[in-house]
Amino acid sequence: MRTPLGGSLALRRLGWVSIRFALNHRLALPVRVQPDCGAVRHGGGLSVQARARRYNRRVQQRHRKARNDTIAFLTELNALFSDAVRTGDEEAFLQRALELAMRAVGGDRAFLALVEQSTGHLVVVNTTGFGWTPETARLRLSLAHESARGITGHAVLTARPYRTGNTHEDPYYLEYFRDVRSEIAVPIWGTSGQSVGVINVESAQPDRFTEDHEHRLVAISHAAAAALRVQGFRARESALIEVGNNLTTILDIDTLMQKVLSVAAGLLRFEDCTVFLTDEATGMLVLAASSGSLAGRTGESPYRLGEGITGWVAAHGSSVRLVEPRNDPRWRGLCLEFPPDEIGALLAVPIVGRNRVLGVLRVVRRKSPNAWFSISFSEGEERVLNTIGRQLGAAVENVRTYERLLNAERMAAWGELSARAAHMIGNRTFALKGDLNEMSYLLSQKPCEDIRAEIVDIAASMCRGVERLEEILREFRDFVVATQVTLAACDLNALVQETVSEIFPRRTSIELTMELDPDLPRLRCDARKLKRAFGELIENAVSFQPEGGVLHVRTYLVAASDRIRYGMSQSRESVAVEFADAGPGIADDQKERVFQPFHSTRAKGMGLGLSIVKGIVEAHHGVVREIGALGQGARFVVCLPVAESAA
C-alpha cells in the first residue's frame, strides 16, 4: 500500500513513501524522490532538490540507525532465547534478561519480580540501573491491597502490559523513586496465562516508552518465562529420577512414606500431603503418612473403598483434580487436613501396583487470600503426581516382596535353629542326667563324707551344664528378637564409647585405639540392640587374639563414592563404625558365610553371634561387611543410614 505524505508543498512534490514497515515498527524509511525539473534557487539558498536530498539523507541515517538498533536487539534476543533452554543458573539468566530489557527501551532503572507461590506476594529478585541499595532491592508487593499494588501490581493482576508517560497523573502509579516520570511493566506469563512475574522499567524522562518498547519487553518476557519453565522441568526431572533411584532401594514402609512426602513437597506446591494404603483384609484405606495435622492419626482407617473422593480414586484407579472439592457430590469430609471451608483445591491419584490399586496419594491447597491468584492444580502437576504414585506403587510392592522373602528366610532359619537348639539342649540335658545318675549311685553306695570330693566335682559339672543351657537359650532369644527394634535419637560416638567401656577387658595384652569423628550426625536407632551388636564384634576381636594384638575402633561419615561399595543408598548420608584387629583374618570365600546362622570357629555359643549382628544392623536398614585381608586381621564395618529427621 502507498500513501501520499501530508505536509508542506515541497514534501508533496517529492513523491510517495512506503510506510508499511514504519507503521509496524515506528521506524523512519528513505523517501523515494521524484525529480522536479523546474526547481529553482531562492535568494541564493539551496534549491528544493538539494533540500530534499539533505532531508532524504537524514531520513536514511535515522532509518539505518533504527535498523541497526533493531538488528542488535534481535541478535541479543535470539541469544537470550538460546540461553533460556541451556542455562543452569536461573538467577544469572534473569539478571541478563533484565539488563537487556533496560537497554532495549533506554530506561534508567529496572527490576524483575516473581510471584511467591506460597503467599501470592510479588518479590523483587533482580535489579539494575541507578539508585538501588540493599534495602530498596528488598521490595515485596502484597497484591491483596489495592492501594499498594502500583503499576507493577496492576500489570500482574491483569496479566497485560501497562505503560505511562506521566506518572504524576497516572491512577495506578505508586512512588518508590522520586525521579520517575515514565514507567512500563510487562508481566511474565505462566503456562496457564496467569502472571508468574513482571519486568518493570522506569525513566526520568516523560513519555519515554513507546509501543515498540512494549513489544520488545514482551519478547524478553517470553524468554524469561521459557527459562523459568525449563528450570521447572529440569527440577522435576531430577526429582523424579531421584524418586526412581531411591524408592526402589528403601525396604522399610515408614521410611518409604516419609521419602514420598519429602519428594512431593519438592515437586509441587501444596499445604499438605497424605498417603493412604489399602488394607486388603478389611477393604479399608489406612492412613499411612501425612506431612501435616493428620500425622497424629497414622494407622486409622477413615475410608472404605469407594467412599468419598479418596475412596473413589482407590476404587476406580483414576485421578481426581478439583477446585472447591466440597461442591463435588463424592465429598464426605471424613479425614481432612484442615477445616473444609479452607480447602481450595484437591488432587488425588491412585498408587498403582502391577495389577491393582495399592492406595491413594492426596495433596491439598488452602484457599488464597488473593482472589486473582489461582490455587488450582494443573494438568502438568497431575501428571507429576501420577508418576510419583506409580513409582510409589512399585516401591510398596518391592517392600512387601522383601518382607515376604524375609519372613520365608526367617521361617527357614527358625526351622534350622529349632533343630540345632533341640540337639544342643538334648546333649546338655543328657549330660545333666548322667551327672544326676552318677550322684545317685554314689550316694546309694557310700556315706556322704567318703564321696564329698566326687559330689563337688559332679555339682560343678552340673552347674557348667546349666550355664551352657542358659547361654544357648539367651543366644536363641537374641536371634529371635534381633530384628525387633525401637528407634530413638542417639549419639553414635557416645554409644560406641559406652560399649567399649563395658565389653573390652580391663586386663589384657590387646592394645585399644579409638578414632571417633566428632562431626557425626545423630541417628535414630535402638541403642540397646546396637550395643549388643558392637559388643559381639569386640568379643570376636578379643577371642581371636589370645596372645595379644590390636583393636582399632573408628567412626566416620561414609563418603558418597563408598556408599555403593558398602551397599547403601547413594542419596542418603550414612555413618560407619569399624572394628579392626590384628588376628588371623577371614578368607574371601568365608566373608559372607560368617554371617550365616550356626557358622562359627569358636567353641563358645551356637554360632549365632555374627548372624545376630547382621539381623540387628539390617533392622536399622544398614549393612555389615568384613573387608579385611587374610593374614592381616579382621575388619568389620557397620554402615547405618542417617534418618532425614535426625540429620
GUMILO-909619 format. One line per field, with one value per residue (C-alpha): residue number from 1; residue in three letters; x negated, y negated, z negated. Coordinates in steps of 0.02 Angstrom, whole numbers. Layout:
BEGIN
pos (NUM	...) .
code (Ala	...) .
east (X	...) .
north (Y	...) .
up (Z	...) .
//
This chain:
BEGIN
pos (1	2	3	4	5	6	7	8	9	10	11	12	13	14	15	16	17	18	19	20	21	22	23	24	25	26	27	28	29	30	31	32	33	34	35	36	37	38	39	40	41	42	43	44	45	46	47	48	49	50	51	52	53	54	55	56	57	58	59	60	61	62	63	64	65	66	67	68	69	70	71	72	73	74	75	76	77	78	79	80	81	82	83	84	85	86	87	88	89	90	91	92	93	94	95	96	97	98	99	100	101	102	103	104	105	106	107	108	109	110	111	112	113	114	115	116	117	118	119	120	121	122	123	124	125	126	127	128	129	130	131	132	133	134	135	136	137	138	139	140	141	142	143	144	145	146	147	148	149	150	151	152	153	154	155	156	157	158	159	160	161	162	163	164	165	166	167	168	169	170	171	172	173	174	175	176	177	178	179	180	181	182	183	184	185	186	187	188	189	190	191	192	193	194	195	196	197	198	199	200	201	202	203	204	205	206	207	208	209	210	211	212	213	214	215	216	217	218	219	220	221	222	223	224	225	226	227	228	229	230	231	232	233	234	235	236	237	238	239	240	241	242	243	244	245	246	247	248	249	250	251	252	253	254	255	256	257	258	259	260	261	262	263	264	265	266	267	268	269	270	271	272	273	274	275	276	277	278	279	280	281	282	283	284	285	286	287	288	289	290	291	292	293	294	295	296	297	298	299	300	301	302	303	304	305	306	307	308	309	310	311	312	313	314	315	316	317	318	319	320	321	322	323	324	325	326	327	328	329	330	331	332	333	334	335	336	337	338	339	340	341	342	343	344	345	346	347	348	349	350	351	352	353	354	355	356	357	358	359	360	361	362	363	364	365	366	367	368	369	370	371	372	373	374	375	376	377	378	379	380	381	382	383	384	385	386	387	388	389	390	391	392	393	394	395	396	397	398	399	400	401	402	403	404	405	406	407	408	409	410	411	412	413	414	415	416	417	418	419	420	421	422	423	424	425	426	427	428	429	430	431	432	433	434	435	436	437	438	439	440	441	442	443	444	445	446	447	448	449	450	451	452	453	454	455	456	457	458	459	460	461	462	463	464	465	466	467	468	469	470	471	472	473	474	475	476	477	478	479	480	481	482	483	484	485	486	487	488	489	490	491	492	493	494	495	496	497	498	499	500	501	502	503	504	505	506	507	508	509	510	511	512	513	514	515	516	517	518	519	520	521	522	523	524	525	526	527	528	529	530	531	532	533	534	535	536	537	538	539	540	541	542	543	544	545	546	547	548	549	550	551	552	553	554	555	556	557	558	559	560	561	562	563	564	565	566	567	568	569	570	571	572	573	574	575	576	577	578	579	580	581	582	583	584	585	586	587	588	589	590	591	592	593	594	595	596	597	598	599	600	601	602	603	604	605	606	607	608	609	610	611	612	613	614	615	616	617	618	619	620	621	622	623	624	625	626	627	628	629	630	631	632	633	634	635	636	637	638	639	640	641	642	643	644	645	646	647) .
code (Met	Arg	Thr	Pro	Leu	Gly	Gly	Ser	Leu	Ala	Leu	Arg	Arg	Leu	Gly	Trp	Val	Ser	Ile	Arg	Phe	Ala	Leu	Asn	His	Arg	Leu	Ala	Leu	Pro	Val	Arg	Val	Gln	Pro	Asp	Cys	Gly	Ala	Val	Arg	His	Gly	Gly	Gly	Leu	Ser	Val	Gln	Ala	Arg	Ala	Arg	Arg	Tyr	Asn	Arg	Arg	Val	Gln	Gln	Arg	His	Arg	Lys	Ala	Arg	Asn	Asp	Thr	Ile	Ala	Phe	Leu	Thr	Glu	Leu	Asn	Ala	Leu	Phe	Ser	Asp	Ala	Val	Arg	Thr	Gly	Asp	Glu	Glu	Ala	Phe	Leu	Gln	Arg	Ala	Leu	Glu	Leu	Ala	Met	Arg	Ala	Val	Gly	Gly	Asp	Arg	Ala	Phe	Leu	Ala	Leu	Val	Glu	Gln	Ser	Thr	Gly	His	Leu	Val	Val	Val	Asn	Thr	Thr	Gly	Phe	Gly	Trp	Thr	Pro	Glu	Thr	Ala	Arg	Leu	Arg	Leu	Ser	Leu	Ala	His	Glu	Ser	Ala	Arg	Gly	Ile	Thr	Gly	His	Ala	Val	Leu	Thr	Ala	Arg	Pro	Tyr	Arg	Thr	Gly	Asn	Thr	His	Glu	Asp	Pro	Tyr	Tyr	Leu	Glu	Tyr	Phe	Arg	Asp	Val	Arg	Ser	Glu	Ile	Ala	Val	Pro	Ile	Trp	Gly	Thr	Ser	Gly	Gln	Ser	Val	Gly	Val	Ile	Asn	Val	Glu	Ser	Ala	Gln	Pro	Asp	Arg	Phe	Thr	Glu	Asp	His	Glu	His	Arg	Leu	Val	Ala	Ile	Ser	His	Ala	Ala	Ala	Ala	Ala	Leu	Arg	Val	Gln	Gly	Phe	Arg	Ala	Arg	Glu	Ser	Ala	Leu	Ile	Glu	Val	Gly	Asn	Asn	Leu	Thr	Thr	Ile	Leu	Asp	Ile	Asp	Thr	Leu	Met	Gln	Lys	Val	Leu	Ser	Val	Ala	Ala	Gly	Leu	Leu	Arg	Phe	Glu	Asp	Cys	Thr	Val	Phe	Leu	Thr	Asp	Glu	Ala	Thr	Gly	Met	Leu	Val	Leu	Ala	Ala	Ser	Ser	Gly	Ser	Leu	Ala	Gly	Arg	Thr	Gly	Glu	Ser	Pro	Tyr	Arg	Leu	Gly	Glu	Gly	Ile	Thr	Gly	Trp	Val	Ala	Ala	His	Gly	Ser	Ser	Val	Arg	Leu	Val	Glu	Pro	Arg	Asn	Asp	Pro	Arg	Trp	Arg	Gly	Leu	Cys	Leu	Glu	Phe	Pro	Pro	Asp	Glu	Ile	Gly	Ala	Leu	Leu	Ala	Val	Pro	Ile	Val	Gly	Arg	Asn	Arg	Val	Leu	Gly	Val	Leu	Arg	Val	Val	Arg	Arg	Lys	Ser	Pro	Asn	Ala	Trp	Phe	Ser	Ile	Ser	Phe	Ser	Glu	Gly	Glu	Glu	Arg	Val	Leu	Asn	Thr	Ile	Gly	Arg	Gln	Leu	Gly	Ala	Ala	Val	Glu	Asn	Val	Arg	Thr	Tyr	Glu	Arg	Leu	Leu	Asn	Ala	Glu	Arg	Met	Ala	Ala	Trp	Gly	Glu	Leu	Ser	Ala	Arg	Ala	Ala	His	Met	Ile	Gly	Asn	Arg	Thr	Phe	Ala	Leu	Lys	Gly	Asp	Leu	Asn	Glu	Met	Ser	Tyr	Leu	Leu	Ser	Gln	Lys	Pro	Cys	Glu	Asp	Ile	Arg	Ala	Glu	Ile	Val	Asp	Ile	Ala	Ala	Ser	Met	Cys	Arg	Gly	Val	Glu	Arg	Leu	Glu	Glu	Ile	Leu	Arg	Glu	Phe	Arg	Asp	Phe	Val	Val	Ala	Thr	Gln	Val	Thr	Leu	Ala	Ala	Cys	Asp	Leu	Asn	Ala	Leu	Val	Gln	Glu	Thr	Val	Ser	Glu	Ile	Phe	Pro	Arg	Arg	Thr	Ser	Ile	Glu	Leu	Thr	Met	Glu	Leu	Asp	Pro	Asp	Leu	Pro	Arg	Leu	Arg	Cys	Asp	Ala	Arg	Lys	Leu	Lys	Arg	Ala	Phe	Gly	Glu	Leu	Ile	Glu	Asn	Ala	Val	Ser	Phe	Gln	Pro	Glu	Gly	Gly	Val	Leu	His	Val	Arg	Thr	Tyr	Leu	Val	Ala	Ala	Ser	Asp	Arg	Ile	Arg	Tyr	Gly	Met	Ser	Gln	Ser	Arg	Glu	Ser	Val	Ala	Val	Glu	Phe	Ala	Asp	Ala	Gly	Pro	Gly	Ile	Ala	Asp	Asp	Gln	Lys	Glu	Arg	Val	Phe	Gln	Pro	Phe	His	Ser	Thr	Arg	Ala	Lys	Gly	Met	Gly	Leu	Gly	Leu	Ser	Ile	Val	Lys	Gly	Ile	Val	Glu	Ala	His	His	Gly	Val	Val	Arg	Glu	Ile	Gly	Ala	Leu	Gly	Gln	Gly	Ala	Arg	Phe	Val	Val	Cys	Leu	Pro	Val	Ala	Glu	Ser	Ala	Ala) .
east (0	-66	-5	-43	-139	-48	-135	-218	-209	-392	-364	-210	-315	-445	-334	-272	-337	-308	-258	-203	-361	-360	-182	-227	-393	-388	-544	-586	-618	-708	-599	-591	-609	-527	-645	-572	-646	-577	-665	-747	-856	-777	-884	-1048	-995	-981	-864	-713	-804	-955	-847	-753	-916	-979	-814	-820	-997	-943	-793	-905	-1028	-888	-825	-997	-1020	-848	-878	-1048	-973	-834	-959	-1067	-916	-854	-1029	-1034	-855	-898	-1047	-935	-809	-950	-1015	-839	-847	-1028	-1053	-1076	-1085	-912	-965	-1106	-990	-854	-984	-1045	-865	-831	-987	-938	-763	-831	-949	-813	-697	-826	-770	-861	-824	-730	-681	-615	-495	-421	-259	-292	-186	-153	-90	-43	-161	-268	-452	-594	-732	-839	-878	-985	-1014	-1029	-975	-961	-1026	-1017	-868	-771	-805	-709	-542	-387	-214	-58	65	210	212	273	196	20	10	-60	-84	-184	-44	85	-10	-24	159	224	88	72	-70	-47	-145	-129	-221	-162	-171	-105	66	70	205	102	-69	-148	-301	-458	-590	-556	-633	-517	-414	-384	-356	-321	-278	-259	-201	-293	-160	-147	-80	99	88	79	-62	-210	-316	-345	-478	-470	-573	-573	-638	-660	-603	-417	-337	-493	-416	-327	-227	-386	-469	-321	-341	-524	-489	-354	-482	-605	-465	-432	-616	-611	-453	-536	-687	-577	-480	-639	-711	-548	-554	-734	-697	-552	-655	-795	-673	-583	-748	-792	-624	-655	-830	-783	-610	-662	-808	-706	-646	-552	-374	-384	-545	-468	-315	-421	-528	-373	-312	-482	-493	-315	-350	-499	-400	-230	-160	-36	7	24	-8	67	38	170	135	267	295	350	415	539	566	520	396	268	185	0	-83	-47	-152	-29	101	155	-16	54	190	73	143	326	443	556	619	697	657	773	813	780	666	516	608	674	495	445	596	585	396	418	351	462	418	540	563	684	693	836	951	913	1052	922	862	882	755	709	521	468	300	383	561	667	702	514	484	472	404	377	277	286	201	200	46	39	-48	-68	114	205	225	123	182	205	86	178	121	224	206	284	391	287	322	284	433	327	206	255	238	297	183	130	130	-60	-54	72	-48	-191	-91	-31	-213	-255	-103	-161	-339	-274	-166	-318	-414	-274	-268	-458	-445	-307	-400	-556	-457	-384	-558	-624	-484	-518	-703	-661	-547	-682	-808	-682	-669	-856	-876	-745	-826	-1001	-942	-846	-1003	-1116	-991	-967	-1155	-1162	-1010	-1087	-1247	-1149	-1053	-1218	-1284	-1125	-1131	-1313	-1272	-1125	-1235	-1372	-1250	-1174	-1342	-1447	-1424	-1422	-1585	-1680	-1616	-1616	-1752	-1666	-1498	-1580	-1652	-1483	-1394	-1521	-1490	-1303	-1324	-1426	-1289	-1155	-1260	-1280	-1092	-1064	-1190	-1102	-933	-1000	-1078	-917	-816	-936	-923	-734	-718	-867	-753	-632	-697	-630	-706	-755	-879	-1055	-1234	-1334	-1502	-1436	-1358	-1522	-1620	-1496	-1502	-1692	-1699	-1582	-1643	-1830	-1928	-2019	-2168	-2226	-2380	-2273	-2304	-2145	-2141	-1988	-1961	-1788	-1728	-1661	-1551	-1440	-1254	-1137	-1050	-880	-920	-891	-1040	-1022	-1021	-1167	-1265	-1234	-1298	-1452	-1489	-1487	-1614	-1727	-1718	-1760	-1915	-1974	-1944	-2047	-2197	-2233	-2417	-2384	-2363	-2269	-2087	-2056	-1881	-1836	-1679	-1660	-1540	-1535	-1595	-1469	-1586	-1589	-1401	-1375	-1527	-1451	-1277	-1199	-1083	-1178	-1051	-1057	-1202	-1273	-1388	-1506	-1580	-1736	-1815	-1988	-2101	-2270	-2208	-2216	-2083	-1949	-1969	-1875	-1763	-1711	-1668	-1483	-1469	-1524	-1357	-1254	-1173	-1273	-1434	-1571	-1753	-1735	-1692	-1576	-1393	-1285	-1368	-1232	-1338	-1375	-1203	-1128	-1241	-1181	-998	-1015	-1105	-983	-837	-913	-918	-1106	-1236	-1383	-1533	-1700	-1830	-1995	-2130	-2177	-2332	-2314	-2169	-1980	-1898	-1711	-1619	-1442	-1356	-1198	-1089	-1059	-872	-811	-728	-889	-1010) .
north (0	-176	-330	-511	-610	-757	-917	-1060	-1089	-1043	-874	-839	-871	-743	-593	-443	-345	-162	-163	16	58	-110	-86	83	36	-154	-170	-305	-245	-327	-435	-393	-563	-613	-743	-916	-983	-1155	-1176	-1346	-1429	-1561	-1702	-1611	-1468	-1283	-1227	-1124	-973	-999	-1021	-862	-766	-828	-782	-612	-580	-621	-505	-368	-393	-380	-226	-144	-183	-114	39	72	49	173	299	284	308	459	535	517	580	734	769	745	872	995	973	996	1178	1210	1110	1195	1032	956	802	756	779	668	534	540	530	378	287	318	253	89	65	108	-31	-157	-157	-223	-78	86	234	409	482	657	712	805	960	987	809	733	588	508	519	425	546	442	257	148	-37	-189	-210	-31	10	173	100	37	200	299	245	350	306	375	389	412	225	123	-41	32	126	-9	6	167	250	189	272	434	438	401	507	364	241	64	-96	-279	-434	-543	-458	-613	-590	-400	-320	-163	-241	-209	-316	-222	-334	-522	-550	-431	-511	-361	-180	-21	150	313	474	640	766	944	1092	1054	871	813	696	778	621	449	343	159	17	-166	-328	-507	-568	-597	-498	-391	-223	-182	-37	28	31	128	257	277	306	432	530	527	579	732	779	762	868	1001	1006	1023	1166	1255	1239	1308	1455	1492	1485	1605	1720	1727	1757	1895	1979	1969	2045	2189	2218	2207	2279	2447	2458	2417	2577	2503	2443	2299	2231	2251	2148	2006	2005	1988	1839	1757	1785	1724	1565	1529	1552	1475	1328	1385	1361	1545	1717	1879	2061	2197	2383	2515	2650	2798	2894	2759	2664	2502	2364	2347	2178	2220	2047	1861	1703	1604	1619	1795	1866	1899	2011	2132	2308	2255	2320	2172	2228	2383	2418	2308	2191	2007	1934	2028	2194	2164	2143	2307	2400	2335	2315	2141	1973	1828	1642	1519	1338	1315	1504	1480	1450	1621	1750	1879	1768	1841	1741	1889	1860	1681	1593	1430	1360	1392	1208	1179	1314	1230	1368	1556	1678	1865	2002	2191	2284	2417	2585	2718	2769	2671	2508	2509	2342	2156	2007	1845	1663	1509	1320	1188	1051	899	728	655	682	659	798	969	1113	1248	1394	1401	1549	1550	1564	1706	1797	1773	1839	1987	2027	2022	2132	2263	2262	2272	2421	2512	2470	2531	2695	2709	2683	2812	2938	2910	2935	3097	3160	3107	3199	3353	3345	3315	3467	3573	3509	3544	3724	3747	3653	3760	3920	3863	3796	3956	4056	3948	3937	4126	4151	4039	4125	4297	4242	4174	4337	4431	4322	4348	4537	4540	4438	4552	4707	4636	4583	4757	4846	4741	4620	4436	4398	4526	4457	4270	4229	4328	4245	4073	4116	4180	4024	3913	4011	3989	3801	3790	3883	3766	3614	3688	3711	3531	3472	3570	3501	3323	3336	3412	3267	3136	3212	3210	3028	2959	2877	2802	2626	2470	2313	2156	2014	2074	2009	2145	2095	2099	2270	2340	2271	2345	2516	2521	2471	2613	2754	2728	2822	2712	2830	2882	2875	2809	2626	2524	2368	2263	2134	2054	1922	1776	1711	1863	1827	1902	2065	2140	2313	2443	2409	2571	2679	2589	2607	2795	2797	2692	2797	2957	2883	2828	3000	3080	2971	3012	3200	3214	3126	3232	3186	3000	2885	2728	2672	2510	2437	2296	2196	2089	2019	2133	2044	2037	2141	2280	2294	2408	2514	2542	2572	2412	2288	2151	2017	2033	1996	2146	2166	2311	2397	2501	2635	2689	2816	2898	3078	3210	3127	3208	3291	3215	3368	3356	3169	3198	3366	3297	3206	3364	3446	3585	3542	3525	3567	3530	3665	3548	3524	3590	3492	3360	3211	3132	3184	3083	2936	2944	2952	2801	2696	2740	2697	2521	2528	2538	2664	2753	2808	2891	2805	2861	2968	3146	3142	2956	2961	2947	2780	2769	2613	2572	2442	2358	2233	2060	2034	1874	1816	1842	1768) .
up (0	42	-49	3	-125	-201	-250	-155	33	52	-29	76	232	175	213	115	-36	-79	-262	-299	-397	-482	-541	-615	-693	-711	-604	-475	-297	-149	-36	149	232	395	475	501	663	631	463	439	308	199	134	161	45	79	214	170	243	131	-22	22	44	-125	-206	-122	-187	-364	-350	-283	-426	-552	-464	-464	-648	-689	-582	-660	-833	-790	-720	-877	-988	-889	-897	-1085	-1100	-997	-1109	-1261	-1198	-1163	-1340	-1409	-1353	-1402	-1561	-1728	-1827	-1839	-1938	-1816	-1667	-1740	-1778	-1599	-1533	-1644	-1586	-1405	-1442	-1511	-1364	-1238	-1298	-1362	-1543	-1697	-1815	-1812	-1918	-1891	-2019	-2035	-2117	-2279	-2261	-2445	-2483	-2315	-2352	-2217	-2267	-2180	-2132	-2011	-1994	-1879	-1849	-1962	-2142	-2204	-2378	-2475	-2568	-2416	-2322	-2455	-2383	-2415	-2349	-2430	-2287	-2407	-2447	-2300	-2362	-2370	-2205	-2093	-1906	-1933	-2030	-1905	-1762	-1860	-1910	-1736	-1651	-1524	-1489	-1554	-1523	-1569	-1512	-1655	-1824	-1915	-1835	-1822	-1933	-1968	-1999	-2170	-2207	-2255	-2174	-2162	-1990	-1894	-1755	-1641	-1688	-1592	-1663	-1566	-1650	-1635	-1589	-1652	-1554	-1607	-1555	-1735	-1785	-1870	-1872	-1796	-1713	-1763	-1686	-1741	-1666	-1724	-1552	-1520	-1379	-1364	-1318	-1156	-1089	-1007	-1179	-1244	-1105	-1148	-1332	-1289	-1187	-1333	-1450	-1341	-1354	-1544	-1550	-1442	-1558	-1712	-1631	-1578	-1754	-1823	-1702	-1749	-1935	-1912	-1802	-1931	-2072	-1978	-1936	-2120	-2163	-2043	-2111	-2294	-2316	-2247	-2371	-2527	-2611	-2759	-2734	-2860	-2785	-2613	-2660	-2732	-2574	-2466	-2568	-2551	-2363	-2331	-2432	-2320	-2160	-2196	-2292	-2423	-2606	-2650	-2575	-2638	-2590	-2612	-2585	-2551	-2682	-2577	-2726	-2780	-2616	-2706	-2666	-2806	-2836	-2813	-2821	-2817	-2810	-2916	-3053	-3003	-3052	-3225	-3152	-3064	-3068	-3066	-2931	-2886	-2714	-2639	-2457	-2354	-2500	-2475	-2342	-2411	-2416	-2239	-2174	-2258	-2190	-2011	-1991	-1916	-1975	-2030	-2014	-2091	-2141	-2286	-2318	-2443	-2294	-2220	-2252	-2307	-2450	-2626	-2728	-2840	-2854	-2822	-2833	-2888	-2904	-2749	-2716	-2699	-2568	-2398	-2285	-2295	-2188	-2223	-2120	-2137	-2199	-2066	-2082	-1948	-1936	-2069	-2162	-2323	-2393	-2362	-2363	-2403	-2407	-2453	-2443	-2553	-2481	-2434	-2514	-2342	-2229	-2072	-2120	-2052	-2176	-2057	-2015	-1833	-1714	-1723	-1913	-1896	-1779	-1901	-2050	-1945	-1906	-2091	-2127	-2002	-2069	-2247	-2197	-2130	-2289	-2403	-2309	-2325	-2513	-2530	-2422	-2526	-2687	-2618	-2570	-2739	-2826	-2720	-2762	-2945	-2947	-2866	-2994	-3132	-3074	-3070	-3233	-3318	-3260	-3310	-3477	-3513	-3476	-3584	-3727	-3713	-3730	-3883	-3959	-3928	-4015	-4163	-4176	-4176	-4317	-4418	-4391	-4445	-4601	-4644	-4626	-4736	-4870	-4874	-4889	-5008	-5155	-5108	-5197	-5091	-4923	-4960	-4832	-4695	-4731	-4721	-4550	-4489	-4555	-4465	-4304	-4327	-4352	-4193	-4102	-4167	-4118	-3945	-3932	-3986	-3857	-3719	-3770	-3781	-3608	-3543	-3616	-3546	-3373	-3381	-3436	-3336	-3206	-3332	-3360	-3447	-3370	-3463	-3437	-3477	-3486	-3397	-3469	-3647	-3614	-3546	-3695	-3817	-3732	-3729	-3912	-3962	-3847	-3818	-3955	-4080	-4098	-3926	-3815	-3671	-3630	-3609	-3498	-3458	-3320	-3334	-3211	-3316	-3174	-3152	-3134	-3263	-3220	-3256	-3320	-3456	-3568	-3668	-3512	-3431	-3592	-3581	-3402	-3438	-3592	-3489	-3366	-3510	-3591	-3423	-3403	-3580	-3563	-3404	-3482	-3638	-3639	-3622	-3474	-3423	-3418	-3323	-3335	-3216	-3171	-3015	-2886	-2734	-2576	-2433	-2325	-2456	-2484	-2334	-2382	-2553	-2481	-2546	-2458	-2365	-2408	-2598	-2714	-2805	-2955	-2988	-3140	-3104	-3213	-3152	-3239	-3207	-3215	-3078	-2968	-2862	-2693	-2546	-2524	-2707	-2715	-2680	-2769	-2937	-2949	-2922	-3073	-3158	-3066	-3196	-3227	-3413	-3539	-3632	-3583	-3443	-3303	-3302	-3357	-3189	-3124	-3267	-3223	-3043	-3097	-3212	-3082	-2943	-3058	-3058	-2865	-2873	-2815	-2897	-2794	-2829	-2719	-2796	-2714	-2766	-2875	-2912	-3034	-3025	-2984	-3014	-2952	-3011	-2899	-2960	-2864	-2937	-2956	-2872	-3032	-3128	-3002) .
//
